[in-house]
Amino acid sequence: MNKQYWFRRVLILVVILLIVAGAFGLVRRKKQALAQAPKYGMRPMPVWAVQAESGSLAQHINYLAVVEPLQSAKVSARVTATVTQLHCDEGDRVEAGQILLTLDTQEARANLASVEAEIAKAQADFGANEATIVSLRESAAYGQREALRDKTLLDQNDIPASTAEGSMDKARQAQARLEAGQHQSEALRQLVMALDKKRDAFQTRLAYGTILSPYAGMVTQRLVDLGDLAAPGKVLLVVEDRSELKFSFDVPQTDMAQVHEGLDVLFAVGSETRSATLSHLFPSLDQARMQRAEVFVSNDLGAGLIPGQTLSLAVTLSPVENAVIVPASALVQGPNRLQHIFVVTDNNTLVHHVVTVRASQGDRVAIQGIKPDQPVVTSTFLGWTRLSAGQKVEVLQ
């Protein structure tokens, strides 16, 4: 009986000891697990970072340009007249000097015929008067000789004074008729000259009835129909010279020191990037205080473009040499428009720098303010506002 009692007591004691030992082991393992777990709020901030590079970067300034033809003429009439014939339509290609349309010229033709008749009559009158002048000149010369002869005889007392005086009167009358005839010829000459100018004016007006193309090109707009009244200043047709195209854009005053003729210009047509040269800068500013710039391109280089469309282009400036180059995503906009950047040190601590952007190209920027070959933060899980100098971070690969 006593043996069984003590056996049960020892067995219970062994079970209790085993339970206590297991509990202590479980507590020890829990403590070890808790020690290895990251403490709440102390885990380093996960960030992505890349190495800053050293090199050169070509800077681009982007502009929005308008594609234009080399030349564009708004064709209008120089006289007021009815349109009687149309020799072209929109989309037609025309040559320089080709007839585009014809105006009613009946009135000009009638006026021209009338003035030509007046010229013919004046010229006939002038011819007849010139023939009369020949006769009058002979009569005046004869009268002068007679008067001189009678004066000599009068001086010798061979004829009476009345006879000599009669000869002098005849000579003066003949001279007066000659001078009158000469004045008449001069008046007729002036009349012919005036009528000639009038005829030239009517011929010019008649020529204005035929409107010609100023150069080879394409008719892009027809704003008139048969029977319409054409008038000076009223646009009838638009003719564009598309032998070349030009890109026109405005350069603000802030860019003028960097933009000049001869710079490379990049533009895209579909998925293809093409290059041209900045051809011309206007010598004065427009009313908006902008400088007009033009890029001339050949038809081959401008293939796929249509006058009137807008086009994004980039003017390539002189490259920035020996610069620190980082992704544009590494820049943080701070107060007062200052650009900031976070650099990761060897012990995974953030260092804050204020930098100056020297150039930008796409998603790459050249900066001043840090050294190359340093890892710079490009993005973070919780946003830039959660980063600060001296903060521990975990750089993700």
Order of alpha helices (4+ residues) and beta strands (2+ residues): alpha-beta-beta-beta-beta-beta-beta-alpha-alpha-beta-beta-beta-beta-beta-beta-beta-beta-beta-beta-beta-beta-beta-beta-beta-beta
